[in-house]
Each structure stands twice: as structure tokens, then as C-alpha cells.
Amino acid sequence: MLRRKFRETGPDVVILIGITLLLTWTGAILHPHLPADMGYDIKPMPLYGLLVSVTSFSPLFSVIVACLLVLLIAILLVNLNTSAFFISERNFFPALIYILLSCYFPKFQILNPALPAAPFLILGLRKIIESYKVQGTAFSLFDAGLLISTGCLFYASLIWFGLLLIIGIAVLRTGSIKEIIISVLGLAAPLFIVYGFFYVSGKDMDSMMSAITYNLFTKDGKLTLQVLTLVVLIISGVTVLISVTQLLLAINSKKIKSRKTFIILLWAILIVGGAAFLSDPVSAEIHWFAAIPASYFLTHYFVFSRRKLIPEIMLVALFMLTAVVQVANLFQ
């Protein structure tokens, strides 16, 4: 019943998703915290530092901005499938699932650099997918690099997702050297412009460059997980693994563009895993990125699974896991 309801596209479904967003952010809004509480204001990247300077006068306003960013990400997730149509059914499942999955770390429900960077990752993915079957040189790959690099000015570790440009060329295109070059130029352009402006305006470039080094290599991102959070992550991880397994079993029967899009999304979640395990500065804020491909995998499962009971149980479980984490956080 729940799965059938959220497959609909009526305004009542939008309202239900909006209510879900508000409920999952109630704890953060009632007990707002500034980015400084998690150390996010230590050597911030340029655009994130600007955002913090605008919002840090009020903890509540800072959290509201973070919540609105989650809403923006949810809208972009739905819009990406609407434009690329790789799931072959228009619904609001990606938005709902993203909201549920992204709330497993309540203390990260504050304004943090990964949140404003996530929309740029989604827009970059869209540009990569748009390069499919483009005649001649796909200049949308330059746009993709531009978007991902702009996101890096909020969250430095987004630069690792620049690998998606090369992967996208390998999966969607014919492996043109020219397209690789324009992708790299797209990645370099925002960094060159911003730091060039700082240099010309007489900013302390040693301080600026040390912020990049700090956020990419030296920041201590170690995180101790509570037992409840670990259990929730294991259960949700199993649900995502089930959805990925179902996708892989059906992937050869899909249209070429859909198949290639899902392959890129699979690479995206592998990059998340690699960054989380191999990069010390990366902490639990990376879940804002991990939830993007995971939302599409679970959406595909809920839409195309022929079983009735198991998908319903899984969807209810996602709601319950989010509720348990949020309620437990209120009483801590």
C-alpha cells in the first residue's frame, strides 16, 4: 500500500514528502547548531566560507538553510530522472528515499560543506549523461567539469568525483582525447578563476592553498559510530545491496542509455566508498553524496520488483529506521 501510494504523482504525494522532510528535520530545527560545532569553519573552502559568513549569525537560520538545500537536492533528483528517464517511470521516489537515507546522522543535520556541493554533483551527472550520442565533441562534459569543480569550492573532496568525467567518456562516448582535455579544463576553470582573483586582489595565497591541503589531506575526519547508528547503517546497507543486485540482474534488458546511466551511478557509489575509506579528511558528511545513487537504486527496486511483500517491508523499514534515529537523537 505504501509503495503504491508513493508511486503516484499527485499533489498529495508531494505534500507527504514535504511532511516527511519537516519531521526528519524537527530535531535539528528545535536544537539548531552552527557549523562551528563540527569544526566546519576551520579553514573552509572559499564559497563555503562565504556561505558560513552569511548564515552563522543565527543557528536556526543556518539549519533552515541546510534543510532547504536538502529540499533542493530532492527536487534535482526527481528532475534528473524526468530528463534522462533512465528509470522509465516518473515518480517522486528518489526525493522521498533521499530524505530518509540522509537523516541517519542527526548531528550532521547542520550546514556543512557537502550539502551545497551535492546539487553541483547532480547537475554534473546530468551534463555527463547529456553527452550520450552527441555528434562531434560533447561540450557538455566541459560543463560537467565546471559544475563539479564549483562544488569543490564548497567541499574539496568533491574533486574525487572528477573521475566520473573520465568514466562517463569511457561508458557513454568513444574515448576522445579532446573530450578528456575539455573535461579537465572544465575542472580547472573555476579553481583558476577564483584563486586567480584572490591572487590579483592581494589575498594571502599561502592561507588559501593551505585550506585546500587541509580539506583534502590533513583534516582529521575520524568518526566514532554509536551502536544504534551502526545497526541502522547495516540494515539500510542490506536494502541498498538488495536493490543493486536486482538492478544488475535486470540491467542487460534495459535500453542502452538507461543501462549506461546506471553504470555511471554504480561508479559514483564506488567513488563514495573509496573516498570514505581511503581519504582521512572525509567523514560522515559523505553520506549526502552516497544517498544520491542509492536513492535511484532503491527507486528502481520499488518500481520494478515483482514481489509485493518484500519491497513493502523494505520501504516501511526505511521509514522506521529514520524515525528511530531521529527520536533517539531527541532524547540524547
N, C-alpha and C positions, 0 to 999 in steps of 0.2 A: 504493500500500500504506500509506504513512504517513498520507495523508489519510483513508483508510478507517478506519484504526485510531483516529484521534483524533475521528472522528465517533461512535464508540461511547460509551456512558455507564457502563461498568463500573468497578469499583474499581481495576482495573489502569491505566486511563487517568488516574484521579486520582493514582495513585502516580507515573506517568510525568511528569505535570505538576509534582508536588512535587519530583521529582528534578531536573527542568529548572530549577525555581526555585533549588534549592540550588546547582546547578552555575553558574548565571549570577551568583550572589552569592558564590561561593567566593573570588574575588579580593578583594572588599570585606571579607569576614569575616577573611581571612588578613592583610590590610593595612588595618585599620579607621582611619577618620579622623573627627575631630569636625566638627560643623557650622562651627566657627570657621575651619577650613582653607579654606572657601569664602566666608567673610565673612557667613554667615547669622545670626550672633549680633549683628550690628551693627544696632541699632535694630529689634529683632524686633517683630512684631505680638503682642498680649497673650497669646493662647493658645499661640502658637509659643514665645514666651519662657518660658512656664510649662513646656512640654514639654522645652525645652532644659535648663532648670534641673534637671529630674528625671533626664535621661539623660546629661548631659555629664560626669558623674563618670567614665565609662568609654567610650572609643572603641568597644570591642567591643559593649557593651550598646547604644550609640547606633545602630550599624549593624544589629544584630539587630532593634531596634525598627523601623528603616526597612524591613527585609526582611519583617517581619510586616505592616507597612502595605501592602506590595505584595501579599501574600497576601490581605489583607482586600479590596483593590481587585479582585483577580481573582475572588474569591467574589461580590462585589457585581455584577460584570459578568455573570456567569452567572445570578445571581438576577434581574437586571433583564430579561433575555430570557425567563427562565422565567415571570415575572409578566406582562409585556406581550406576550410571544410574537410579536414582530414579525418574527423570522427564520423562524418556523413549524417549527423543529426544535430540540429540546432537546439540547444537547451542551456540551462544555467548551472548545470552540474559542476563545471570547472570552478565557478565562483564559490559555490557552496563548499566544495571539498577543500579549496584553498583556505577558506576562512577557518574550517575545522582543523585542518592539519597544522596551520600556522600558529595555533594558540596552545601548543603543548609546552611552551616555555614562557610562563606568565611573566617572569622577571625581565624577559626581553621584549615585552609589550610596552616599549618606550620608543622614543625617537632614537633610531640607531642608523648608522651609515648604510646598512644593507637595504633598508626599506626604500629610500628614494632611488637606490641603484637598481632595484628589481624591475621597475617599469621600463628602464632602458634596456635591460636584458630581454624582456618580452618583445619590445619594439625591434631590437636587433635580430631576434629569432624570426620575426615576421619578415624583415628585409632579406634574411638569408633564404627563407622559403620562397619569397617572391622571385628569386633568381632562377628558379626552376624553369627550364625550357625557354629562357630568354635568348633571343637570337643575337649573336655577336657577344660583345662584352657586357657582363651583368654589373652595371654600376651600382645596383642596389647593395652589392657587397661592400662598396665604399661606405654607403650609408649605414650599413650594419656595423662596420668597424667604428664609424663616427659615434654611433649610439652607445656601443659597449664602452668605448673609451670615455665618453662623457659620464657614464655611470661610474667609471673608475675614479672620477674626481669627487665622488661621494664615498665610495668603498673601493679601496685599492685592489683588493683581492678579486674583484670582478675581472681583472685583466686576464686571469686564467681562462675565462670563458672566450677569450680571443681565439682559443683553439677551435671553437665552433666554426669560425670562418674557414679555416683550412679543411675541417671535417665537412662543412657544407659544400665547399668546392669539390671535394672528393666524392661526395654522395650525390649531389644534385647536378654537378657540371662535368666537364671533360678534363679538368685538371689544368686549366690555363695558367701559365706563369704570370701573364698580365693581370689576371684576376687576383692572384695571390699578392702581387705587388700593390694593386689598388686597395686591397683589404688591409694590408699593413699600413699603407698611407692613411687610410681611414682611422685606424687605431692610433696613429701617431699625431694626427692633426689637432684634436682638442688639447692634448698634453702640450704640444709645441706652442699652440696659441696662448694657452693660459699661463704656462711658465715663462714664455717669451714676454708676455705682458708684465708679469711680475718682475722680470729682469729689467725691462725698459723703465718701469716705474720705480726702480731702486729698492725693491724688497730684498730682504735677507735670503739669498738663494741657498745658503748652507742650511738654514732652518727649513726652507721649503723642501729641499731634497732629503733632509733627514726625516721628514714626515712620511715620504714615500718608503724609505728604508725601514722605518719603524713599523708602518702598517703592513708591509709585505714580508718582512723577515724577522724583526726583533721583538715585536709585541708579544706579550705572554697571553695567549688565548686559551689556556688550560681551563677546563670546566669540570667540576665535580657534580655528577648527576645524582639526584635523590632516587631512592628505590622506586617511588611511585612513577617518577618521570621515566626511569629506565624500563619499567614494566609497560608503560603506555607506548614508548617508542618501539619496543619489541613487538607488541600486538599490532600497532599500526604498520610496522615494517613488514610483518607477515601478510597483512591485507594488500599492501602495495606489491609484494612479491607474487601473490596470487594473481593480481591483475596483470603484472608484467608477463607471467607465464602464459596466461590466457591470450595476451596480445601476441606473443611470439608464436604461439600455435596457429594463430589466425593471420599472421602478417603477410604470408605469401598469397593469400586470397584477396588482398586489398589492391586498390588502384595504385599505380606506381607512385604518384605524388604523395598519397597518404602513407604508403609504406616508407618512403624516404623521409618524410616528416617525422614519423615515429622513431626511425633510426637516429635522427638528429637529437630527438628528445631523450633517447636512451643514452646517447653520448653525453648529453647535458647532465644527467643524474650521475654518470660515472665521473665527470669532472668535479661535481659537488663532493662525491666521496673521496676523490683524490685530494682535493683541497683540504677537506676536513681532517684527513689522516696524515697528510704529508706536509702541510703548512701550519707551523706553530701559531701564527697570529690569528688563524681562523678559529672562531668559537661557534657557539650555538646559533649565532645570528645567521649562519649559512643556511639554516632551515627555511629562511624566507625564499631562498633560491631552490632548495630541494623540493619544496612543495609545489613548484611550478610544473615540472614534468610529472610528478606524482599525481597531481590533480587530473591531468589528461589520461594517465594510465588507469586510474580508478574510474574516471568518467567512461572510458571505453568499456571497462568491465561492466559497469552498471547498465550501460546501454545495450550491450550485445550478449551478455551472459544469458544462456538459455535456461539456466536454473532459476528457480523462483525463491527458494528459501535462503540459500547461502548469501546471495547478494543483499537480500533484505537484512539479514543478520549483520553483515559487514557494515552496511550503512548505519544501522542503529548503533553498532559498536563504535563507529567514528563519533557519533553524537555523544554517546555515553562517556567515552574516553576524554573528550574535550570538557564535558560537564564535570567529571571527577577532578580533573586537573585544576579547573578554574575554581571550583568550590573549595578544594583543599588549600588553594592559594589564599583564599579569603580568610581562612581560619588560622593561617600561619602568623 
